[in-house]
Amino acid sequence: MDWHLLGLTFITVFISELGDKSQLAAIALSSGSKSPRPVFFGAAAALLLASFLGVIIGEGTSHFLPARLVKIIAAAGFAILAVRMLIPARIVQDEASPEDNSTPTPLKS
């Protein structure tokens, strides 16, 4: 077993998951529960399944796509997400659904 690769993978995934939506979801679910054990096992199983699917898909694509191309595609995807996060939400919302002035506003009584 390649222990260096194992450690590098663990550190990379661990750091990238800190403060992630899945961690925030686990915090929210466990705070509303008297028993955190099922939340832990459910979250752990979901992360294991997601990681398993990622490894299977990555291994499958390695047979017909060069590793360098996959890394370029992943880097481009992350760059697009980063730029998207830098755009103010109001601009994105205005482009997605322009305000419709035909809806009546409720009257205050």
C-alpha positions as CSV (number, residue, x, y, z in Angstrom):
1,M,0.0,0.0,0.0
2,D,1.2,3.5,-0.9
3,W,1.1,5.1,2.6
4,H,2.2,8.5,1.2
5,L,-0.7,8.6,-1.2
6,L,-3.1,7.4,1.6
7,G,-1.9,10.2,3.9
8,L,-2.0,12.8,1.2
9,T,-5.6,11.8,0.2
10,F,-6.7,11.8,3.8
11,I,-5.3,15.3,4.5
12,T,-6.6,16.7,1.3
13,V,-10.2,15.4,1.7
14,F,-10.2,16.2,5.5
15,I,-9.2,19.8,4.9
16,S,-11.6,20.3,2.0
17,E,-14.5,18.9,4.0
18,L,-14.0,21.2,7.0
19,G,-16.9,23.8,7.0
20,D,-18.4,22.0,4.0
21,K,-22.2,21.9,3.5
22,S,-22.2,18.2,4.5
23,Q,-20.5,19.1,7.8
24,L,-23.0,21.9,8.4
25,A,-25.9,19.5,7.6
26,A,-24.5,17.1,10.1
27,I,-24.3,19.8,12.7
28,A,-27.8,20.9,12.1
29,L,-29.2,17.3,12.2
30,S,-27.3,16.4,15.3
31,S,-28.3,19.6,17.1
32,G,-32.0,18.7,16.6
33,S,-31.5,15.1,17.8
34,K,-31.1,13.6,21.2
35,S,-29.0,10.8,19.7
36,P,-26.0,11.9,17.6
37,R,-25.0,8.3,16.8
38,P,-27.4,7.8,13.8
39,V,-26.4,11.2,12.4
40,F,-22.7,10.2,12.6
41,F,-23.3,6.8,10.9
42,G,-25.6,8.3,8.3
43,A,-23.1,11.1,7.4
44,A,-20.1,8.6,7.5
45,A,-22.0,6.2,5.2
46,A,-22.9,9.0,2.8
47,L,-19.3,10.3,2.6
48,L,-18.0,6.7,2.1
49,L,-20.5,6.2,-0.8
50,A,-19.6,9.5,-2.4
51,S,-15.9,8.8,-2.1
52,F,-16.4,5.3,-3.5
53,L,-18.3,6.6,-6.5
54,G,-15.6,9.2,-7.1
55,V,-12.9,6.6,-7.0
56,I,-14.8,4.2,-9.3
57,I,-15.5,7.0,-11.8
58,G,-12.0,8.2,-11.6
59,E,-10.6,4.8,-12.2
60,G,-13.0,4.2,-15.1
61,T,-12.1,7.4,-16.8
62,S,-8.4,6.7,-16.5
63,H,-8.9,3.9,-19.1
64,F,-9.9,6.3,-21.9
65,L,-8.8,9.8,-20.8
66,P,-5.2,10.8,-19.9
67,A,-4.7,11.8,-16.3
68,R,-3.4,15.2,-17.4
69,L,-6.7,15.9,-19.2
70,V,-8.8,14.9,-16.2
71,K,-6.7,17.3,-14.0
72,I,-7.2,20.1,-16.5
73,I,-10.9,19.6,-16.6
74,A,-11.1,19.5,-12.8
75,A,-9.0,22.6,-12.5
76,A,-11.2,24.4,-15.1
77,G,-14.3,23.3,-13.2
78,F,-12.9,24.7,-9.9
79,A,-11.9,27.9,-11.6
80,I,-15.4,28.4,-13.0
81,L,-16.9,27.8,-9.5
82,A,-14.4,30.3,-8.0
83,V,-15.3,33.0,-10.5
84,R,-19.0,32.3,-10.0
85,M,-18.5,32.7,-6.2
86,L,-16.9,36.1,-6.8
87,I,-19.8,37.4,-8.7
88,P,-22.3,39.1,-6.4
89,A,-25.4,37.1,-5.8
90,R,-27.6,40.0,-6.8
91,I,-26.2,40.1,-10.3
92,V,-26.6,36.3,-10.7
93,Q,-30.1,36.5,-9.4
94,D,-31.1,39.4,-11.7
95,E,-29.8,37.5,-14.7
96,A,-31.5,34.2,-13.7
97,S,-34.9,35.7,-13.1
98,P,-35.6,39.3,-14.0
99,E,-38.1,41.0,-11.8
100,D,-41.6,40.8,-13.1
101,N,-43.5,44.0,-12.4
102,S,-46.8,42.5,-13.4
103,T,-47.4,40.9,-10.0
104,P,-49.6,43.0,-7.7
105,T,-48.2,44.1,-4.3
106,P,-50.3,43.3,-1.3
107,L,-52.0,46.3,0.4
108,K,-51.3,47.0,4.0
109,S,-54.3,47.4,6.3
